[in-house]
Amino acid sequence: MTTLSTATSTSSQSSTAGSSTSGSSNTTLTEQDFLQMLVAQLEDQNPLSPSSPQDLANEFAEMSTVTGINNLNTAVSEIQTSNAAAELAQAAGLVGQTVAIPGNTLTPSSAGKAEGAFSISSAASSATVSIFNSSGALVGTESLQNLSAGLNSFTWSGGTSGQSYTFSVTATGTSGTALTATTYSAAQVQSVDLSQSSPSISIGAGQPEVSLSSVAGILGG
């Protein structure tokens, strides 16, 4: 029995060495490689102490798990590629659009009009937008009614072109409780930068680029 066991070990080592040599140029273990190794193991096993059915079942389960992981990785890679293509198409379509980006500034046009936006987590019966000049003085308000959850926009017509303003929002829910509002500035997309791993948009000379993922939505302009 000792001689048979030693022969089995020697043969298995030889088979393993052969597999390592032939696969030196390819470190990926395929299903075919696994089956060849399994056949070699069965041929070289000790006839007085053969592999148990449970051991074989475990090895097949291992092969199935590796195959499943490889298939999953392939699927994830395909999804990521698809999402990246969709993101690039979305970014290109934003050029010339007015979008909501994080902030609370208002930039009036030559006609004195400025657009802003805010989001709320649930519907609001009313909201008040307070506008301040660069000195912090209140210069105007806008009253809004019956607002839906999500992104809402407003237009203020009391500004002066070339001046900078800020705003804040207080909102009241349909149950009478105060709601937290997240403010957004309106900006027109001048161009799209696709050279980085994450697309970004340019909103004008002297302004920092904004990540596409931070754009809350497209406004009416």
Secondary structure, 3 states (H helix, E strand, C coil): CHHHHHHHHHHHHHHHHHHHHHCCCCCCCCHHHHHHHHHHHHHHCCCCCCCCHHHHHHHHHHHHHHHHHHHHHHHHHHHHHHHHHHHHHHHHCCCCCEEEEECCEECCCCCCCEEEEEEECCCEEEEEEEEECCCCCEEEEEEEEEECCEEEEEEECCCCCCCCEEEEEEEEECCCCEECEEEEEEEECCEEECCCCCCEEECCCCCCCEEHHHCCEECCC
